[in-house]
Amino acid sequence: MSRTKILTITAGALLLTAGAVFLWFIADEQRRISPGFARIVSVLGTLLFGAGIIYGAVKLFDKRPGLVLDSEGIIDNSSAVAAGRIPWEEIVDIQTMSVGGQNFLSIIVTDPEKYIARGNPAKRMLAKANYKGYGTPIFISAMSLGMNLAELEDAVFGMYQKHGKNPRGEAV
């Protein structure tokens, strides 16, 4: 995984957390929104962006590769909601998708619930939201990997084709 990208994301989370904490202290003095609402936003921002700091710190010291492609499938360790091992035979389709201006590979699998059930409650909640909103719980972004989206596509599609399917899920 790209340490520069992880450091940038972590620094951004740190700044946003500091902003959320600052909002707590000025909640009573500012006049744009009610103090109670300002405190709610402050707490939510601190929790959300604080989690980003923790995730970034963990990833900085994580020695595992963000993505492994081998003869058995994909091992996804690229994000906070990484899917882990995804066998090629469970992949139905691989699509490029843009969400909020960021491009991802979406991995469509035969049993999405299996991947939703993995991980802690927060990870399960995010995977379920991905599934409900986009039809799959599995997204791989090149953002935290040391490659761009075209390189990620070439690598994943190439291995997918090599191991028995083309990128549209048809047998070769």
C-alpha positions in Angstrom: 0.0 0.0 0.0 1.2 3.5 -0.7 2.5 5.0 2.5 2.2 8.5 1.1 -1.5 8.1 0.4 -2.1 6.6 3.8 -0.2 9.5 5.5 -2.2 12.0 3.5 -5.5 10.4 4.5 -4.4 10.2 8.1 -3.3 13.9 8.1 -6.6 14.9 6.7 -8.5 12.9 9.3 -6.3 14.5 12.0 -7.2 18.0 10.7 -10.9 17.2 10.5 -10.9 15.7 14.0 -9.2 18.9 15.3 -11.9 21.0 13.6 -14.6 18.9 15.1 -13.1 19.3 18.6 -12.7 23.0 18.0 -16.4 23.2 17.1 -17.2 21.8 20.5 -15.4 24.6 22.3 -17.0 27.4 20.2 -20.5 25.9 20.1 -21.9 28.5 22.6 -20.1 31.5 21.1 -20.9 31.0 17.4 -24.3 32.1 16.1 -24.8 30.2 12.8 -26.3 27.1 14.2 -27.8 26.1 17.6 -25.2 25.2 20.2 -26.8 21.7 20.7 -26.6 20.9 17.0 -23.0 22.2 16.9 -22.1 19.8 19.7 -23.8 16.8 18.0 -21.9 17.6 14.8 -18.7 17.9 16.9 -19.2 14.5 18.5 -20.1 12.8 15.3 -17.1 14.4 13.5 -14.7 13.5 16.3 -15.9 9.8 16.2 -15.8 9.5 12.4 -12.6 11.3 11.7 -11.0 9.9 14.9 -11.7 6.4 13.5 -9.9 7.6 10.3 -6.8 8.4 12.4 -6.9 5.0 14.0 -7.4 3.3 10.7 -4.5 5.2 9.2 -2.2 4.5 12.1 -2.9 0.8 11.9 -2.4 0.7 8.1 0.9 2.6 8.4 2.3 -0.3 10.5 0.5 -3.1 8.6 3.1 -5.1 6.6 0.5 -7.1 4.6 0.1 -6.1 1.0 -3.0 -4.2 0.2 -4.0 -6.6 -2.6 -2.8 -10.0 -3.6 -3.8 -11.7 -6.9 -3.0 -15.4 -7.1 -4.2 -18.6 -8.7 -6.9 -19.0 -6.0 -8.4 -15.5 -6.2 -8.0 -12.1 -4.6 -6.9 -11.2 -1.1 -8.2 -7.7 -0.4 -6.6 -5.8 2.5 -6.9 -2.4 0.8 -9.5 -0.6 3.0 -11.3 -0.6 6.3 -14.0 -2.8 4.8 -11.6 -5.1 2.9 -13.2 -8.4 1.9 -10.2 -10.7 2.6 -9.9 -13.8 0.4 -12.3 -13.9 -2.6 -12.0 -17.1 -4.6 -12.1 -16.7 -8.4 -15.0 -19.2 -8.6 -17.2 -17.0 -6.4 -16.7 -13.9 -8.6 -19.6 -13.4 -11.0 -18.5 -10.1 -12.5 -16.0 -7.3 -12.1 -17.1 -3.7 -12.9 -15.6 -0.2 -12.8 -17.8 2.1 -10.8 -17.5 5.7 -9.7 -18.9 6.7 -6.3 -18.6 10.3 -5.1 -16.0 11.1 -7.7 -13.7 8.1 -6.8 -13.3 5.1 -9.1 -13.5 1.6 -7.8 -13.5 -2.0 -9.0 -16.7 -3.5 -7.8 -16.5 -7.3 -7.3 -19.9 -9.0 -7.8 -19.9 -12.4 -6.0 -22.3 -15.4 -5.8 -22.9 -15.0 -2.1 -22.7 -11.4 -1.0 -24.1 -12.2 2.5 -20.9 -14.3 3.2 -18.8 -11.2 2.7 -21.2 -8.9 4.6 -21.0 -11.3 7.6 -17.2 -10.9 7.9 -15.6 -8.5 10.4 -16.7 -6.4 13.3 -20.1 -4.7 13.5 -19.0 -1.5 11.9 -17.4 -3.3 9.0 -20.6 -5.4 8.6 -22.7 -2.3 8.6 -20.6 -0.6 5.9 -20.5 -3.7 3.7 -24.3 -4.0 4.0 -24.7 -0.4 3.0 -22.5 -1.0 0.0 -24.5 -4.0 -1.0 -27.9 -2.1 -0.6 -26.7 0.9 -2.5 -24.5 -0.6 -5.2 -25.3 -4.3 -5.5 -22.1 -5.6 -4.0 -20.4 -5.4 -0.6 -16.9 -5.5 -2.2 -15.1 -2.5 -3.6 -11.4 -2.2 -4.3 -10.0 1.3 -4.7 -6.6 2.1 -6.2 -6.4 5.1 -4.0 -4.6 3.4 -1.1 -2.7 1.1 -3.4 0.5 2.0 -5.2 -1.2 2.0 -8.6 -3.8 3.9 -10.7 -7.2 2.5 -11.6 -6.1 1.4 -15.1 -3.2 -0.7 -13.6 -5.6 -2.2 -11.0 -8.1 -3.1 -13.8 -5.4 -4.7 -15.9 -4.0 -6.7 -13.1 -7.4 -8.0 -11.8 -8.9 -8.6 -15.2 -5.8 -10.4 -16.4 -5.7 -12.8 -13.4 -9.5 -13.3 -13.7 -9.2 -14.3 -17.4 -6.2 -16.5 -16.6 -8.0 -18.5 -14.1 -11.1 -19.5 -16.1 -13.3 -16.5 -16.7 -13.3 -13.3 -18.7 -14.2 -10.0 -17.0 -17.9 -10.5 -17.7 -18.2 -13.8 -15.9 -18.4 -16.1 -19.0 -16.4 -19.3 -19.1 -13.4 -19.1 -21.5 
